[in-house]
Amino acid sequence: MASLSEDQLTGQVCELAFSKYWFGSIIQYQQARWARNTTPRLGDGGYDFPGFNMNVKGSLRRDPSRPFEKYHLLIRPFERHPGMTYVQAVADLTNDPLVVFLGFLADDEITGPVDDGWHFKGAHAIPFGQLHRLPPTPWCLESGE
């Protein structure tokens, strides 16, 4: 259960950070969270932000010495949706919390079989080098972030 709670917290932190990055505020995250809380037994269908085909995939950085370039975007076949864009985020929730967005990939760019190794078994494991960089947003450029 600790792992499930940790995974859920990581996912929420990554979604919140992405809302701030992409939209310039956390309002979209708050609205999406409120909507999900009204129907807790239903999933979001991959739509982390209603009206936007974006699914933030968050990973917890357990080993601070592991370079971000070693992470993979993991998408299981049942999580895929036509027209969706998947964003890979890595959260370091230690002393100085930080969320790093490694890149994105569109659903139609996912090709090949799922991984059959023990670590990523049953998921499409897209390496960091195959992800597209996220563009800087106007508010990031203005603030120098």
Disulfide bonds with the S-S distance in Angstrom:
none
